Amino acid sequence: MLSGKRASGIAAGLGAGALWGLVFVAPRMMPGLSAVDVASGRFLVYGLVSLIAMVWMGAASPASSCPPQHRRWLLWV
């Protein structure tokens, strides 16, 4: 049986590999879109995933997360 940290690490690695693989698969799945459209969608999805992770990690352990003023600055940038 895997410990919680090891299982979450494996899940994070699998998720990162799947997202990396989409770099090659997504343009083939959407032949009508330009490279700019695909790149814009990719950045939007990665930003949303990062925002969800930032909010989720901030709610899970406030002591180890970024201070609120840093989170506001990250959202501004």
All heavy atoms as a GROMACS GRO file, in nm:
protein
  562
    1MET      N    1   0.085  -0.118   0.000
    1MET     CA    2   0.000   0.000   0.000
    1MET      C    3   0.089   0.124   0.000
    1MET      O    4   0.190   0.130   0.068
    1MET     CB    5  -0.087  -0.004   0.125
    1MET     CG    6  -0.202   0.088   0.119
    1MET     SD    7  -0.334  -0.004   0.042
    1MET     CE    8  -0.451   0.119   0.018
    2LEU      N    9   0.052   0.222  -0.076
    2LEU     CA   10   0.130   0.345  -0.086
    2LEU      C   11   0.090   0.443   0.023
    2LEU      O   12  -0.027   0.453   0.060
    2LEU     CB   13   0.106   0.412  -0.222
    2LEU     CG   14   0.156   0.337  -0.344
    2LEU    CD1   15   0.114   0.411  -0.470
    2LEU    CD2   16   0.305   0.321  -0.341
    3SER      N   17   0.189   0.514   0.074
    3SER     CA   18   0.158   0.619   0.171
    3SER      C   19   0.094   0.736   0.098
    3SER      O   20   0.099   0.746  -0.024
    3SER     CB   21   0.286   0.663   0.242
    3SER     OG   22   0.371   0.731   0.152
    4GLY      N   23   0.035   0.827   0.174
    4GLY     CA   24  -0.036   0.940   0.114
    4GLY      C   25   0.055   1.029   0.031
    4GLY      O   26   0.018   1.072  -0.079
    5LYS      N   27   0.175   1.058   0.081
    5LYS     CA   28   0.267   1.145   0.007
    5LYS      C   29   0.317   1.077  -0.120
    5LYS      O   30   0.329   1.140  -0.224
    5LYS     CB   31   0.385   1.186   0.095
    5LYS     CG   32   0.349   1.289   0.196
    5LYS     CD   33   0.472   1.342   0.265
    5LYS     CE   34   0.433   1.453   0.360
    5LYS     NZ   35   0.548   1.520   0.415
    6ARG      N   36   0.345   0.949  -0.111
    6ARG     CA   37   0.395   0.879  -0.228
    6ARG      C   38   0.287   0.869  -0.335
    6ARG      O   39   0.312   0.890  -0.453
    6ARG     CB   40   0.443   0.740  -0.191
    6ARG     CG   41   0.503   0.667  -0.311
    6ARG     CD   42   0.563   0.538  -0.273
    6ARG     NE   43   0.682   0.564  -0.193
    6ARG     CZ   44   0.758   0.470  -0.142
    6ARG    NH1   45   0.729   0.344  -0.162
    6ARG    NH2   46   0.864   0.500  -0.072
    7ALA      N   47   0.163   0.841  -0.293
    7ALA     CA   48   0.053   0.831  -0.389
    7ALA      C   49   0.025   0.965  -0.455
    7ALA      O   50   0.002   0.972  -0.576
    7ALA     CB   51  -0.073   0.780  -0.318
    8SER      N   52   0.030   1.074  -0.377
    8SER     CA   53   0.008   1.206  -0.438
    8SER      C   54   0.122   1.245  -0.530
    8SER      O   55   0.101   1.310  -0.632
    8SER     CB   56  -0.014   1.312  -0.329
    8SER     OG   57   0.103   1.328  -0.252
    9GLY      N   58   0.243   1.203  -0.497
    9GLY     CA   59   0.357   1.229  -0.586
    9GLY      C   60   0.345   1.154  -0.717
    9GLY      O   61   0.374   1.209  -0.824
   10ILE      N   62   0.302   1.030  -0.709
   10ILE     CA   63   0.283   0.951  -0.831
   10ILE      C   64   0.170   1.011  -0.914
   10ILE      O   65   0.180   1.022  -1.037
   10ILE     CB   66   0.255   0.804  -0.796
   10ILE    CG1   67   0.382   0.740  -0.740
   10ILE    CG2   68   0.205   0.727  -0.917
   10ILE    CD1   69   0.364   0.602  -0.685
   11ALA      N   70   0.062   1.053  -0.848
   11ALA     CA   71  -0.049   1.115  -0.920
   11ALA      C   72  -0.005   1.245  -0.987
   11ALA      O   73  -0.043   1.274  -1.101
   11ALA     CB   74  -0.166   1.142  -0.826
   12ALA      N   75   0.077   1.324  -0.917
   12ALA     CA   76   0.127   1.449  -0.976
   12ALA      C   77   0.215   1.420  -1.097
   12ALA      O   78   0.207   1.488  -1.199
   12ALA     CB   79   0.204   1.529  -0.872
   13GLY      N   80   0.298   1.318  -1.088
   13GLY     CA   81   0.383   1.281  -1.201
   13GLY      C   82   0.303   1.232  -1.320
   13GLY      O   83   0.332   1.268  -1.435
   14LEU      N   84   0.201   1.152  -1.294
   14LEU     CA   85   0.115   1.104  -1.403
   14LEU      C   86   0.038   1.220  -1.467
   14LEU      O   87   0.023   1.226  -1.589
   14LEU     CB   88   0.018   0.999  -1.352
   14LEU     CG   89   0.079   0.863  -1.316
   14LEU    CD1   90  -0.024   0.774  -1.248
   14LEU    CD2   91   0.135   0.797  -1.439
   15GLY      N   92  -0.010   1.312  -1.384
   15GLY     CA   93  -0.081   1.429  -1.438
   15GLY      C   94   0.010   1.516  -1.522
   15GLY      O   95  -0.029   1.564  -1.629
   16ALA      N   96   0.132   1.537  -1.474
   16ALA     CA   97   0.227   1.619  -1.550
   16ALA      C   98   0.261   1.552  -1.683
   16ALA      O   99   0.270   1.618  -1.787
   16ALA     CB  100   0.353   1.642  -1.468
   17GLY      N  101   0.279   1.421  -1.681
   17GLY     CA  102   0.308   1.349  -1.804
   17GLY      C  103   0.192   1.355  -1.902
   17GLY      O  104   0.212   1.370  -2.023
   18ALA      N  105   0.070   1.346  -1.849
   18ALA     CA  106  -0.047   1.354  -1.937
   18ALA      C  107  -0.061   1.492  -1.999
   18ALA      O  108  -0.090   1.506  -2.118
   18ALA     CB  109  -0.174   1.320  -1.858
   19LEU      N  110  -0.038   1.596  -1.919
   19LEU     CA  111  -0.045   1.732  -1.974
   19LEU      C  112   0.066   1.755  -2.076
   19LEU      O  113   0.046   1.822  -2.177
   19LEU     CB  114  -0.037   1.836  -1.862
   19LEU     CG  115  -0.163   1.850  -1.777
   19LEU    CD1  116  -0.139   1.946  -1.661
   19LEU    CD2  117  -0.279   1.898  -1.861
   20TRP      N  118   0.185   1.701  -2.050
   20TRP     CA  119   0.295   1.717  -2.145
   20TRP      C  120   0.261   1.644  -2.275
   20TRP      O  121   0.290   1.694  -2.384
   20TRP     CB  122   0.422   1.660  -2.084
   20TRP     CG  123   0.540   1.672  -2.174
   20TRP    CD1  124   0.616   1.783  -2.197
   20TRP    CD2  125   0.595   1.568  -2.256
   20TRP    NE1  126   0.714   1.755  -2.287
   20TRP    CE2  127   0.704   1.624  -2.324
   20TRP    CE3  128   0.562   1.436  -2.277
   20TRP    CZ2  129   0.781   1.549  -2.413
   20TRP    CZ3  130   0.640   1.362  -2.365
   20TRP    CH2  131   0.748   1.420  -2.432
   21GLY      N  132   0.198   1.529  -2.266
   21GLY     CA  133   0.161   1.454  -2.386
   21GLY      C  134   0.056   1.526  -2.469
   21GLY      O  135   0.051   1.511  -2.591
   22LEU      N  136  -0.028   1.607  -2.404
   22LEU     CA  137  -0.130   1.681  -2.478
   22LEU      C  138  -0.068   1.785  -2.572
   22LEU      O  139  -0.132   1.827  -2.669
   22LEU     CB  140  -0.225   1.751  -2.381
   22LEU     CG  141  -0.336   1.664  -2.324
   22LEU    CD1  142  -0.417   1.742  -2.222
   22LEU    CD2  143  -0.425   1.611  -2.433
   23VAL      N  144   0.055   1.823  -2.546
   23VAL     CA  145   0.123   1.919  -2.634
   23VAL      C  146   0.132   1.863  -2.776
   23VAL      O  147   0.122   1.937  -2.873
   23VAL     CB  148   0.264   1.951  -2.578
   23VAL    CG1  149   0.348   2.029  -2.677
   23VAL    CG2  150   0.253   2.026  -2.448
   24PHE      N  151   0.147   1.733  -2.787
   24PHE     CA  152   0.160   1.671  -2.918
   24PHE      C  153   0.026   1.625  -2.974
   24PHE      O  154   0.007   1.621  -3.096
   24PHE     CB  155   0.256   1.552  -2.909
   24PHE     CG  156   0.392   1.590  -2.858
   24PHE    CD1  157   0.430   1.559  -2.729
   24PHE    CD2  158   0.479   1.661  -2.938
   24PHE    CE1  159   0.555   1.596  -2.681
   24PHE    CE2  160   0.603   1.700  -2.892
   24PHE     CZ  161   0.641   1.666  -2.763
   25VAL      N  162  -0.066   1.587  -2.887
   25VAL     CA  163  -0.193   1.530  -2.931
   25VAL      C  164  -0.296   1.639  -2.966
   25VAL      O  165  -0.371   1.626  -3.062
   25VAL     CB  166  -0.250   1.436  -2.822
   25VAL    CG1  167  -0.386   1.383  -2.860
   25VAL    CG2  168  -0.152   1.322  -2.796
   26ALA      N  169  -0.299   1.747  -2.888
   26ALA     CA  170  -0.402   1.851  -2.905
   26ALA      C  171  -0.402   1.913  -3.045
   26ALA      O  172  -0.510   1.930  -3.103
   26ALA     CB  173  -0.387   1.958  -2.798
   27PRO      N  174  -0.289   1.950  -3.103
   27PRO     CA  175  -0.294   2.008  -3.239
   27PRO      C  176  -0.350   1.911  -3.344
   27PRO      O  177  -0.417   1.953  -3.438
   27PRO     CB  178  -0.149   2.043  -3.270
   27PRO     CG  179  -0.084   2.059  -3.138
   27PRO     CD  180  -0.154   1.961  -3.048
   28ARG      N  181  -0.327   1.781  -3.325
   28ARG     CA  182  -0.381   1.682  -3.418
   28ARG      C  183  -0.532   1.667  -3.402
   28ARG      O  184  -0.602   1.633  -3.496
   28ARG     CB  185  -0.316   1.545  -3.395
   28ARG     CG  186  -0.170   1.543  -3.425
   28ARG     CD  187  -0.150   1.533  -3.571
   28ARG     NE  188  -0.008   1.516  -3.599
   28ARG     CZ  189   0.038   1.510  -3.719
   28ARG    NH1  190  -0.043   1.518  -3.821
   28ARG    NH2  191   0.166   1.497  -3.738
   29MET      N  192  -0.581   1.690  -3.280
   29MET     CA  193  -0.724   1.676  -3.254
   29MET      C  194  -0.804   1.796  -3.303
   29MET      O  195  -0.924   1.787  -3.320
   29MET     CB  196  -0.748   1.656  -3.104
   29MET     CG  197  -0.695   1.525  -3.051
   29MET     SD  198  -0.698   1.510  -2.872
   29MET     CE  199  -0.864   1.549  -2.832
   30MET      N  200  -0.735   1.909  -3.324
   30MET     CA  201  -0.802   2.033  -3.367
   30MET      C  202  -0.734   2.089  -3.491
   30MET      O  203  -0.666   2.191  -3.485
   30MET     CB  204  -0.796   2.135  -3.253
   30MET     CG  205  -0.861   2.088  -3.126
   30MET     SD  206  -0.837   2.201  -2.991
   30MET     CE  207  -0.673   2.159  -2.936
   31PRO      N  208  -0.751   2.025  -3.608
   31PRO     CA  209  -0.678   2.069  -3.727
   31PRO      C  210  -0.723   2.205  -3.780
   31PRO      O  211  -0.648   2.269  -3.852
   31PRO     CB  212  -0.706   1.958  -3.829
   31PRO     CG  213  -0.833   1.896  -3.783
   31PRO     CD  214  -0.835   1.908  -3.634
   32GLY      N  215  -0.841   2.253  -3.744
   32GLY     CA  216  -0.889   2.380  -3.796
   32GLY      C  217  -0.835   2.501  -3.721
   32GLY      O  218  -0.856   2.614  -3.765
   33LEU      N  219  -0.767   2.480  -3.610
   33LEU     CA  220  -0.718   2.592  -3.530
   33LEU      C  221  -0.572   2.622  -3.564
   33LEU      O  222  -0.494   2.534  -3.599
   33LEU     CB  223  -0.730   2.559  -3.382
   33LEU     CG  224  -0.872   2.537  -3.329
   33LEU    CD1  225  -0.868   2.498  -3.184
   33LEU    CD2  226  -0.956   2.661  -3.350
   34SER      N  227  -0.536   2.749  -3.549
   34SER     CA  228  -0.397   2.788  -3.573
   34SER      C  229  -0.312   2.756  -3.451
   34SER      O  230  -0.363   2.724  -3.343
   34SER     CB  231  -0.390   2.937  -3.604
   34SER     OG  232  -0.418   3.013  -3.487
   35ALA      N  233  -0.182   2.768  -3.466
   35ALA     CA  234  -0.090   2.744  -3.355
   35ALA      C  235  -0.112   2.844  -3.242
   35ALA      O  236  -0.098   2.810  -3.124
   35ALA     CB  237   0.054   2.752  -3.405
   36VAL      N  238  -0.150   2.966  -3.276
   36VAL     CA  239  -0.177   3.068  -3.174
   36VAL      C  240  -0.300   3.029  -3.092
   36VAL      O  241  -0.301   3.044  -2.969
   36VAL     CB  242  -0.195   3.208  -3.239
   36VAL    CG1  243  -0.238   3.310  -3.136
   36VAL    CG2  244  -0.067   3.251  -3.308
   37ASP      N  245  -0.402   2.978  -3.157
   37ASP     CA  246  -0.522   2.933  -3.087
   37ASP      C  247  -0.490   2.819  -2.990
   37ASP      O  248  -0.535   2.819  -2.875
   37ASP     CB  249  -0.629   2.888  -3.184
   37ASP     CG  250  -0.682   3.000  -3.271
   37ASP    OD1  251  -0.678   3.116  -3.227
   37ASP    OD2  252  -0.726   2.970  -3.384
   38VAL      N  253  -0.413   2.723  -3.036
   38VAL     CA  254  -0.377   2.609  -2.952
   38VAL      C  255  -0.291   2.654  -2.835
   38VAL      O  256  -0.313   2.612  -2.720
   38VAL     CB  257  -0.306   2.500  -3.035
   38VAL    CG1  258  -0.255   2.388  -2.946
   38VAL    CG2  259  -0.399   2.444  -3.141
   39ALA      N  260  -0.194   2.741  -2.860
   39ALA     CA  261  -0.108   2.791  -2.752
   39ALA      C  262  -0.187   2.873  -2.651
   39ALA      O  263  -0.166   2.861  -2.530
   39ALA     CB  264   0.007   2.873  -2.809
   40SER      N  265  -0.281   2.953  -2.699
   40SER     CA  266  -0.364   3.033  -2.608
   40SER      C  267  -0.450   2.943  -2.520
   40SER      O  268  -0.462   2.965  -2.399
   40SER     CB  269  -0.454   3.128  -2.687
   40SER     OG  270  -0.378   3.217  -2.762
   41GLY      N  271  -0.509   2.842  -2.579
   41GLY     CA  272  -0.588   2.747  -2.501
   41GLY      C  273  -0.503   2.672  -2.400
   41GLY      O  274  -0.546   2.649  -2.286
   42ARG      N  275  -0.382   2.636  -2.440
   42ARG     CA  276  -0.292   2.565  -2.349
   42ARG      C  277  -0.256   2.653  -2.230
   42ARG      O  278  -0.261   2.607  -2.114
   42ARG     CB  279  -0.165   2.526  -2.425
   42ARG     CG  280  -0.072   2.437  -2.348
   42ARG     CD  281   0.050   2.400  -2.429
   42ARG     NE  282   0.012   2.343  -2.557
   42ARG     CZ  283   0.078   2.364  -2.670
   42ARG    NH1  284   0.181   2.444  -2.673
   42ARG    NH2  285   0.038   2.307  -2.781
   43PHE      N  286  -0.222   2.779  -2.255
   43PHE     CA  287  -0.189   2.869  -2.145
   43PHE      C  288  -0.310   2.893  -2.055
   43PHE      O  289  -0.296   2.903  -1.933
   43PHE     CB  290  -0.134   3.001  -2.197
   43PHE     CG  291   0.008   2.993  -2.242
   43PHE    CD1  292   0.042   3.024  -2.373
   43PHE    CD2  293   0.109   2.955  -2.156
   43PHE    CE1  294   0.173   3.017  -2.417
   43PHE    CE2  295   0.240   2.946  -2.198
   43PHE     CZ  296   0.272   2.978  -2.328
   44LEU      N  297  -0.428   2.902  -2.112
   44LEU     CA  298  -0.549   2.922  -2.033
   44LEU      C  299  -0.574   2.801  -1.942
   44LEU      O  300  -0.602   2.816  -1.823
   44LEU     CB  301  -0.669   2.945  -2.125
   44LEU     CG  302  -0.802   2.967  -2.055
   44LEU    CD1  303  -0.801   3.099  -1.979
   44LEU    CD2  304  -0.915   2.968  -2.157
   45VAL      N  305  -0.561   2.680  -1.997
   45VAL     CA  306  -0.582   2.559  -1.917
   45VAL      C  307  -0.477   2.547  -1.807
   45VAL      O  308  -0.508   2.518  -1.691
   45VAL     CB  309  -0.583   2.434  -2.007
   45VAL    CG1  310  -0.579   2.307  -1.925
   45VAL    CG2  311  -0.705   2.435  -2.096
   46TYR      N  312  -0.350   2.570  -1.840
   46TYR     CA  313  -0.246   2.561  -1.738
   46TYR      C  314  -0.267   2.667  -1.629
   46TYR      O  315  -0.243   2.640  -1.511
   46TYR     CB  316  -0.107   2.580  -1.800
   46TYR     CG  317  -0.062   2.462  -1.886
   46TYR    CD1  318   0.044   2.476  -1.972
   46TYR    CD2  319  -0.125   2.339  -1.880
   46TYR    CE1  320   0.087   2.370  -2.051
   46TYR    CE2  321  -0.084   2.233  -1.957
   46TYR     CZ  322   0.023   2.249  -2.042
   46TYR     OH  323   0.065   2.145  -2.119
   47GLY      N  324  -0.311   2.785  -1.668
   47GLY     CA  325  -0.339   2.889  -1.569
   47GLY      C  326  -0.454   2.852  -1.477
   47GLY      O  327  -0.448   2.874  -1.356
   48LEU      N  328  -0.559   2.794  -1.534
   48LEU     CA  329  -0.673   2.751  -1.452
   48LEU      C  330  -0.634   2.638  -1.358
   48LEU      O  331  -0.674   2.637  -1.241
   48LEU     CB  332  -0.789   2.708  -1.540
   48LEU     CG  333  -0.862   2.821  -1.613
   48LEU    CD1  334  -0.966   2.763  -1.710
   48LEU    CD2  335  -0.927   2.914  -1.514
   49VAL      N  336  -0.555   2.543  -1.406
   49VAL     CA  337  -0.508   2.434  -1.320
   49VAL      C  338  -0.422   2.490  -1.208
   49VAL      O  339  -0.435   2.450  -1.091
   49VAL     CB  340  -0.431   2.328  -1.402
   49VAL    CG1  341  -0.359   2.230  -1.312
   49VAL    CG2  342  -0.526   2.254  -1.494
   50SER      N  343  -0.337   2.586  -1.238
   50SER     CA  344  -0.252   2.647  -1.136
   50SER      C  345  -0.335   2.724  -1.034
   50SER      O  346  -0.309   2.719  -0.914
   50SER     CB  347  -0.151   2.742  -1.200
   50SER     OG  348  -0.066   2.671  -1.286
   51LEU      N  349  -0.437   2.795  -1.082
   51LEU     CA  350  -0.524   2.870  -0.992
   51LEU      C  351  -0.599   2.775  -0.899
   51LEU      O  352  -0.607   2.800  -0.778
   51LEU     CB  353  -0.622   2.955  -1.072
   51LEU     CG  354  -0.722   3.037  -0.990
   51LEU    CD1  355  -0.649   3.142  -0.909
   51LEU    CD2  356  -0.822   3.102  -1.083
   52ILE      N  357  -0.652   2.667  -0.954
   52ILE     CA  358  -0.722   2.569  -0.870
   52ILE      C  359  -0.628   2.508  -0.768
   52ILE      O  360  -0.662   2.493  -0.650
   52ILE     CB  361  -0.787   2.461  -0.959
   52ILE    CG1  362  -0.903   2.522  -1.038
   52ILE    CG2  363  -0.835   2.343  -0.876
   52ILE    CD1  364  -0.955   2.433  -1.149
   53ALA      N  365  -0.507   2.473  -0.810
   53ALA     CA  366  -0.410   2.416  -0.716
   53ALA      C  367  -0.373   2.517  -0.608
   53ALA      O  368  -0.359   2.481  -0.491
   53ALA     CB  369  -0.285   2.371  -0.791
   54MET      N  370  -0.357   2.644  -0.647
   54MET     CA  371  -0.321   2.746  -0.549
   54MET      C  372  -0.432   2.765  -0.446
   54MET      O  373  -0.406   2.773  -0.326
   54MET     CB  374  -0.292   2.878  -0.621
   54MET     CG  375  -0.240   2.987  -0.530
   54MET     SD  376  -0.192   3.136  -0.618
   54MET     CE  377  -0.347   3.194  -0.678
   55VAL      N  378  -0.556   2.768  -0.490
   55VAL     CA  379  -0.668   2.784  -0.398
   55VAL      C  380  -0.683   2.660  -0.310
   55VAL      O  381  -0.702   2.670  -0.189
   55VAL     CB  382  -0.798   2.813  -0.476
   55VAL    CG1  383  -0.920   2.805  -0.386
   55VAL    CG2  384  -0.790   2.950  -0.541
   56TRP      N  385  -0.672   2.542  -0.372
   56TRP     CA  386  -0.689   2.418  -0.298
   56TRP      C  387  -0.579   2.401  -0.192
   56TRP      O  388  -0.606   2.365  -0.079
   56TRP     CB  389  -0.691   2.300  -0.394
   56TRP     CG  390  -0.712   2.168  -0.327
   56TRP    CD1  391  -0.816   2.131  -0.249
   56TRP    CD2  392  -0.625   2.056  -0.332
   56TRP    NE1  393  -0.800   2.002  -0.206
   56TRP    CE2  394  -0.683   1.953  -0.257
   56TRP    CE3  395  -0.504   2.032  -0.396
   56TRP    CZ2  396  -0.623   1.829  -0.242
   56TRP    CZ3  397  -0.446   1.908  -0.382
   56TRP    CH2  398  -0.506   1.809  -0.305
   57MET      N  399  -0.455   2.428  -0.230
   57MET     CA  400  -0.344   2.415  -0.135
   57MET      C  401  -0.351   2.522  -0.026
   57MET      O  402  -0.313   2.496   0.087
   57MET     CB  403  -0.210   2.422  -0.208
   57MET     CG  404  -0.184   2.305  -0.300
   57MET     SD  405  -0.188   2.145  -0.218
   57MET     CE  406  -0.041   2.154  -0.119
   58GLY      N  407  -0.401   2.638  -0.061
   58GLY     CA  408  -0.416   2.743   0.040
   58GLY      C  409  -0.522   2.707   0.142
   58GLY      O  410  -0.508   2.734   0.261
   59ALA      N  411  -0.628   2.640   0.099
   59ALA     CA  412  -0.734   2.600   0.191
   59ALA      C  413  -0.691   2.478   0.271
   59ALA      O  414  -0.733   2.461   0.385
   59ALA     CB  415  -0.862   2.569   0.113
   60ALA      N  416  -0.607   2.393   0.213
   60ALA     CA  417  -0.568   2.269   0.281
   60ALA      C  418  -0.469   2.295   0.394
   60ALA      O  419  -0.479   2.235   0.500
   60ALA     CB  420  -0.508   2.171   0.180
   61SER      N  421  -0.372   2.381   0.371
   61SER     CA  422  -0.270   2.406   0.474
   61SER      C  423  -0.227   2.552   0.469
   61SER      O  424  -0.130   2.586   0.403
   61SER     CB  425  -0.150   2.314   0.453
   61SER     OG  426  -0.094   2.337   0.326
   62PRO      N  427  -0.297   2.639   0.539
   62PRO     CA  428  -0.266   2.781   0.531
   62PRO      C  429  -0.127   2.815   0.586
   62PRO      O  430  -0.068   2.914   0.546
   62PRO     CB  431  -0.375   2.847   0.614
   62PRO     CG  432  -0.449   2.740   0.682
   62PRO     CD  433  -0.411   2.610   0.620
   63ALA      N  434  -0.073   2.734   0.673
   63ALA     CA  435   0.058   2.765   0.730
   63ALA      C  436   0.169   2.752   0.626
   63ALA      O  437   0.267   2.827   0.630
   63ALA     CB  438   0.087   2.673   0.848
   64SER      N  439   0.155   2.659   0.531
   64SER     CA  440   0.261   2.638   0.433
   64SER      C  441   0.233   2.705   0.299
   64SER      O  442   0.312   2.695   0.207
   64SER     CB  443   0.281   2.488   0.411
   64SER     OG  444   0.165   2.434   0.353
   65SER      N  445   0.119   2.768   0.286
   65SER     CA  446   0.085   2.830   0.158
   65SER      C  447   0.139   2.972   0.151
   65SER      O  448   0.194   3.025   0.247
   65SER     CB  449  -0.066   2.831   0.137
   65SER     OG  450  -0.126   2.916   0.233
   66CYS      N  451   0.121   3.034   0.038
   66CYS     CA  452   0.163   3.172   0.020
   66CYS      C  453   0.077   3.265   0.105
   66CYS      O  454  -0.041   3.238   0.125
   66CYS     CB  455   0.146   3.214  -0.126
   66CYS     SG  456   0.250   3.126  -0.241
   67PRO      N  457   0.135   3.373   0.151
   67PRO     CA  458   0.051   3.472   0.221
   67PRO      C  459  -0.052   3.531   0.124
   67PRO      O  460  -0.032   3.530   0.003
   67PRO     CB  461   0.152   3.579   0.263
   67PRO     CG  462   0.285   3.514   0.256
   67PRO     CD  463   0.275   3.406   0.154
   68PRO      N  464  -0.163   3.582   0.176
   68PRO     CA  465  -0.268   3.635   0.090
   68PRO      C  466  -0.221   3.746  -0.005
   68PRO      O  467  -0.265   3.751  -0.119
   68PRO     CB  468  -0.373   3.688   0.188
   68PRO     CG  469  -0.348   3.613   0.313
   68PRO     CD  470  -0.202   3.583   0.317
   69GLN      N  471  -0.131   3.831   0.040
   69GLN     CA  472  -0.084   3.938  -0.049
   69GLN      C  473  -0.005   3.882  -0.166
   69GLN      O  474  -0.010   3.936  -0.277
   69GLN     CB  475  -0.004   4.045   0.027
   69GLN     CG  476   0.124   3.997   0.091
   69GLN     CD  477   0.104   3.953   0.234
   69GLN    OE1  478  -0.006   3.916   0.274
   69GLN    NE2  479   0.210   3.955   0.312
   70HIS      N  480   0.066   3.770  -0.147
   70HIS     CA  481   0.137   3.707  -0.258
   70HIS      C  482   0.038   3.645  -0.357
   70HIS      O  483   0.060   3.651  -0.479
   70HIS     CB  484   0.232   3.598  -0.207
   70HIS     CG  485   0.349   3.653  -0.133
   70HIS    ND1  486   0.450   3.574  -0.086
   70HIS    CD2  487   0.383   3.779  -0.098
   70HIS    CE1  488   0.541   3.647  -0.025
   70HIS    NE2  489   0.501   3.773  -0.031
   71ARG      N  490  -0.069   3.584  -0.305
   71ARG     CA  491  -0.170   3.527  -0.394
   71ARG      C  492  -0.237   3.635  -0.477
   71ARG      O  493  -0.262   3.616  -0.596
   71ARG     CB  494  -0.275   3.450  -0.313
   71ARG     CG  495  -0.224   3.315  -0.271
   71ARG     CD  496  -0.335   3.235  -0.210
   71ARG     NE  497  -0.290   3.204  -0.075
   71ARG     CZ  498  -0.367   3.194   0.030
   71ARG    NH1  499  -0.495   3.212   0.020
   71ARG    NH2  500  -0.317   3.165   0.146
   72ARG      N  501  -0.266   3.749  -0.416
   72ARG     CA  502  -0.327   3.859  -0.492
   72ARG      C  503  -0.232   3.907  -0.601
   72ARG      O  504  -0.272   3.934  -0.714
   72ARG     CB  505  -0.364   3.974  -0.399
   72ARG     CG  506  -0.490   3.949  -0.319
   72ARG     CD  507  -0.538   4.074  -0.251
   72ARG     NE  508  -0.445   4.126  -0.152
   72ARG     CZ  509  -0.441   4.087  -0.024
   72ARG    NH1  510  -0.526   3.996   0.019
   72ARG    NH2  511  -0.354   4.139   0.059
   73TRP      N  512  -0.104   3.915  -0.570
   73TRP     CA  513  -0.005   3.958  -0.670
   73TRP      C  514   0.004   3.856  -0.783
   73TRP      O  515   0.012   3.893  -0.901
   73TRP     CB  516   0.132   3.974  -0.604
   73TRP     CG  517   0.234   4.027  -0.698
   73TRP    CD1  518   0.254   4.156  -0.734
   73TRP    CD2  519   0.329   3.950  -0.772
   73TRP    NE1  520   0.356   4.163  -0.824
   73TRP    CE2  521   0.405   4.038  -0.849
   73TRP    CE3  522   0.358   3.815  -0.779
   73TRP    CZ2  523   0.505   3.997  -0.933
   73TRP    CZ3  524   0.459   3.773  -0.862
   73TRP    CH2  525   0.532   3.865  -0.938
   74LEU      N  526  -0.002   3.726  -0.751
   74LEU     CA  527   0.003   3.623  -0.855
   74LEU      C  528  -0.119   3.633  -0.948
   74LEU      O  529  -0.108   3.611  -1.067
   74LEU     CB  530   0.009   3.484  -0.792
   74LEU     CG  531   0.143   3.445  -0.730
   74LEU    CD1  532   0.128   3.316  -0.653
   74LEU    CD2  533   0.249   3.431  -0.836
   75LEU      N  534  -0.234   3.663  -0.891
   75LEU     CA  535  -0.354   3.678  -0.974
   75LEU      C  536  -0.346   3.801  -1.060
   75LEU      O  537  -0.400   3.805  -1.170
   75LEU     CB  538  -0.479   3.680  -0.887
   75LEU     CG  539  -0.514   3.548  -0.820
   75LEU    CD1  540  -0.631   3.567  -0.725
   75LEU    CD2  541  -0.545   3.443  -0.922
   76TRP      N  542  -0.280   3.906  -1.012
   76TRP     CA  543  -0.268   4.030  -1.088
   76TRP      C  544  -0.176   4.011  -1.209
   76TRP      O  545  -0.202   4.061  -1.316
   76TRP     CB  546  -0.216   4.141  -0.998
   76TRP     CG  547  -0.197   4.271  -1.070
   76TRP    CD1  548  -0.080   4.324  -1.109
   76TRP    CD2  549  -0.298   4.360  -1.114
   76TRP    NE1  550  -0.101   4.442  -1.174
   76TRP    CE2  551  -0.236   4.467  -1.178
   76TRP    CE3  552  -0.437   4.361  -1.104
   76TRP    CZ2  553  -0.306   4.572  -1.233
   76TRP    CZ3  554  -0.506   4.466  -1.160
   76TRP    CH2  555  -0.441   4.571  -1.222
   77VAL      N  556  -0.067   3.938  -1.189
   77VAL     CA  557   0.030   3.915  -1.295
   77VAL      C  558  -0.027   3.816  -1.387
   77VAL      O  559  -0.056   3.807  -1.490
   77VAL     CB  560   0.163   3.861  -1.240
   77VAL    CG1  561   0.258   3.823  -1.351
   77VAL    CG2  562   0.227   3.961  -1.148
   0.00000   0.00000   0.00000
